[in-house]
Amino acid sequence: MKKLFDELAYQVSKTVTEKYSTSFSLGILALKPSIRPAIYAIYGYVRLADEIVDSFHDYNKASLLQRFKTETWTALEEGISLNPILQSFQDTVNNFTIDKTLIEQFLQSMKMDLQQIEYNSDLYNQYILGSAEVVGLMCLQVFVEGNKDAFNQLKPYAMKLGSAFQKVNFLRDLKDDYHVLGRAYFPNIDMKTFNNNTKLAIENEIEAEFNEALNGIKKLPPSSKFGVYLAYKYYMSLFKKIKSTPAEKIMNQRIRIPNGKKFSLAMSSYFQYKMAIL
């Protein structure tokens, strides 16, 4: 039965999310049950693309990414894929009328990761748009359940939140990105001389984006507000830990938030939400 395959496809995307991200898994659990599968599908899709460019070092990444791109468009056009991740993703895109331009921008940023790029401000902004901001917009389309006016109102905030998340990821992953993958995303910065002043300038930029994004979170529908707020709180906790860590240590150690702390944040965030602080 086709229904069983669809259920399997969404279950695979959920498993991928749970395997790779405790933070997002807990955040998704805080969403209305009816929209959770779609967010799992989006996360599973972008995670698989990330794995191609970040992890499959013994294979032809460019070929794999091109195949993934081709199979994506085929799945979207035909309305089916034998790849469970692509099946749940195409179903979500088609059901929620997600703009396919967002997918193209995302895949272009993934392609950028296959090259050794010296990032200037324009390329940096292009990468963040495709790798993070458009993912936020895909999720927003699910959150507003097709309401175009709500989408347009919340679009700038979703982009700011996606951008802030990505920049925190850049700081968190600085060690592996630079020393292992040979990437340096921050523009006009010599990573050999990365210091606390440079780090502070980046942090100020992130903090401004988080502050703006929070205004948008407060305007989200009840079905998604707490889940997005929870993800925001997780990233703010990580961001605060990064801020308190010297630049030299950031360059040589990946900063993490223990799972116990994440569960504690979930409880405190829920209390704030129930007390109508949001």
C-alpha positions in Angstrom: 0.0 0.0 0.0 1.2 3.5 -0.9 0.2 4.8 2.5 2.6 2.4 4.2 5.5 3.7 2.0 4.6 7.3 2.8 4.5 6.5 6.5 7.9 4.8 6.2 9.3 7.7 4.3 8.4 10.2 7.0 9.6 7.8 9.7 13.0 7.7 8.0 13.2 11.5 8.0 12.2 11.5 11.7 14.9 9.0 12.5 17.5 11.1 10.6 16.5 14.1 12.7 16.8 12.2 15.9 20.1 10.7 15.0 21.8 14.0 14.0 20.2 16.6 16.3 18.9 16.4 19.8 18.1 20.1 19.8 15.9 20.1 16.7 14.3 16.8 17.7 13.1 18.3 21.0 12.0 21.5 19.2 10.0 19.5 16.7 8.3 17.6 19.5 7.0 20.9 20.8 5.2 21.6 17.5 1.6 20.7 16.8 1.6 17.0 15.9 0.0 17.6 12.5 3.0 19.7 11.2 5.8 17.6 12.8 6.2 15.2 9.9 6.7 18.0 7.4 9.5 19.6 9.5 11.1 16.2 9.9 11.0 15.9 6.1 12.7 19.2 5.6 15.4 18.5 8.2 16.0 15.1 6.8 16.5 16.5 3.3 18.9 19.3 4.2 20.8 16.9 6.5 21.3 14.4 3.7 22.7 17.1 1.5 25.0 18.3 4.3 26.3 14.8 4.7 27.2 14.6 1.0 29.4 17.7 1.1 30.7 17.3 4.7 31.3 13.6 5.2 31.6 11.5 2.1 35.3 12.1 1.6 36.0 8.8 0.0 33.5 9.4 -2.8 33.0 11.8 -5.7 31.0 14.5 -3.8 30.3 16.6 -6.9 28.8 13.6 -8.6 26.7 12.6 -5.6 25.4 16.1 -5.1 24.5 16.4 -8.8 22.6 13.0 -8.6 20.9 14.2 -5.4 19.8 17.4 -7.2 18.6 15.5 -10.3 16.6 13.1 -8.1 15.1 16.0 -6.2 13.6 17.6 -9.3 12.5 14.2 -10.6 10.7 13.5 -7.3 9.1 16.9 -7.2 7.9 16.6 -10.8 6.6 13.0 -10.6 5.3 13.2 -7.0 7.2 10.1 -5.9 10.7 8.8 -5.1 12.0 5.4 -4.1 14.4 7.3 -1.7 12.4 7.7 1.5 14.1 11.1 2.4 13.2 12.5 -1.0 9.7 11.0 -0.9 8.8 12.7 2.4 10.4 15.9 1.2 8.6 16.1 -2.2 5.4 15.2 -0.4 5.9 18.1 2.0 7.0 20.6 -0.7 3.9 19.7 -2.9 1.4 19.6 0.0 2.5 23.0 1.5 3.3 24.6 -1.9 6.9 25.4 -0.9 8.6 27.7 -3.4 11.0 25.6 -5.4 13.3 28.6 -5.8 14.2 28.0 -2.1 15.3 24.5 -2.9 17.5 25.7 -5.8 19.1 28.3 -3.6 19.8 25.7 -0.9 21.4 23.3 -3.4 23.5 26.1 -4.8 25.0 26.7 -1.3 25.7 23.0 -0.9 27.6 23.2 -4.2 29.6 26.1 -2.9 30.8 23.8 -0.1 32.5 21.6 -2.7 34.9 24.4 -3.7 37.7 26.2 -1.9 36.1 29.7 -1.8 37.7 32.8 -0.4 34.5 34.4 0.9 33.8 38.1 0.5 30.7 39.8 1.9 28.6 39.0 -1.2 29.5 35.3 -1.3 29.1 35.0 2.5 25.6 36.5 2.3 24.7 34.2 -0.7 25.9 31.1 1.2 23.9 32.0 4.3 20.8 32.7 2.3 21.0 29.3 0.6 22.2 27.2 3.5 20.1 28.6 6.3 17.7 31.4 5.5 15.8 29.5 2.8 15.5 26.5 5.2 13.8 28.8 7.7 11.4 29.9 5.0 10.6 26.3 4.0 9.7 25.7 7.6 7.7 28.9 7.9 5.6 27.8 4.9 4.6 24.8 7.0 4.1 26.8 10.2 1.6 29.2 8.5 -0.1 26.4 6.6 -0.4 28.3 3.4 -1.4 31.7 4.7 0.4 34.0 2.3 -0.2 37.2 4.4 1.2 35.5 7.5 4.2 34.2 5.5 5.1 37.6 4.1 4.8 39.2 7.5 7.0 36.7 9.2 9.5 36.1 6.3 12.1 38.7 7.5 12.2 37.2 11.0 12.5 33.6 9.8 15.5 34.7 7.6 17.2 36.4 10.6 16.7 33.4 12.8 18.1 31.0 10.1 21.0 33.4 9.6 21.8 33.6 13.4 21.6 29.8 13.7 24.0 29.3 10.9 26.5 31.9 12.2 26.5 30.2 15.6 27.1 26.9 13.8 30.1 28.6 12.0 31.6 29.5 15.4 30.8 26.2 16.9 32.3 24.2 14.0 35.3 26.6 13.4 37.8 23.9 14.3 36.5 21.2 11.9 35.5 23.6 9.1 39.0 25.2 9.0 41.4 22.4 10.0 39.5 19.4 8.5 37.4 20.8 5.6 39.6 23.8 4.8 36.7 26.2 4.9 36.6 29.7 6.3 33.2 31.3 5.9 33.6 34.6 7.6 34.5 37.3 5.0 37.7 39.3 5.0 39.1 37.5 8.0 42.5 35.8 8.2 41.7 32.7 10.3 45.4 32.4 11.2 45.0 35.5 13.2 41.5 34.9 14.5 41.3 36.7 17.9 38.8 37.8 20.5 38.2 41.2 18.8 37.3 39.5 15.6 35.1 37.0 17.4 33.3 39.8 19.3 32.4 41.6 16.0 30.8 38.4 14.7 29.0 37.9 18.0 27.5 41.4 18.0 26.1 40.7 14.5 24.6 37.4 15.7 23.1 39.0 18.8 21.3 41.6 16.7 19.8 39.0 14.5 18.7 36.9 17.5 17.0 40.0 19.0 15.1 40.7 15.8 14.2 37.1 15.3 12.6 36.9 18.7 10.1 39.5 17.7 9.0 37.3 14.9 8.8 34.2 17.1 6.3 36.0 19.3 4.1 36.4 16.2 4.1 32.8 15.1 0.9 30.7 15.2 0.4 28.8 18.5 1.0 25.5 16.6 4.6 26.4 16.1 5.5 29.2 18.5 6.8 27.1 21.4 8.8 24.7 19.2 10.6 27.5 17.4 11.1 29.3 20.7 12.7 26.2 22.2 15.1 25.9 19.2 15.9 29.6 19.8 16.6 28.9 23.5 18.9 26.0 22.7 20.9 28.1 20.3 21.0 31.1 22.7 22.5 28.8 25.3 25.1 27.6 22.9 25.8 31.1 21.8 26.3 32.3 25.4 28.8 29.5 25.9 30.7 30.4 22.8 30.7 34.1 23.9 32.4 33.1 27.1 35.0 30.9 25.4 38.3 32.6 24.2 38.9 32.7 20.4 42.0 30.5 20.7 39.9 27.7 22.3 37.1 28.1 19.7 39.7 27.4 17.0 40.7 24.1 18.7 37.6 22.7 20.3 34.0 22.2 19.3 31.6 23.8 21.8 28.7 21.7 22.9 25.7 21.8 25.2 25.1 18.6 27.2 21.8 16.8 26.6 21.0 17.2 30.3 21.2 21.0 29.9 19.0 20.8 26.8 16.3 19.0 28.7 16.6 21.6 31.5 16.2 24.4 29.0 13.1 22.6 27.6 11.5 22.7 31.0 12.3 26.3 31.7 11.2 27.4 28.3 7.9 25.6 28.6 7.3 27.4 31.9 8.0 30.8 30.3 5.6 29.9 27.4 2.8 28.8 29.8 3.3 32.0 31.8 2.6 33.9 28.6 6.0 35.6 28.5 6.0 35.0 24.8 
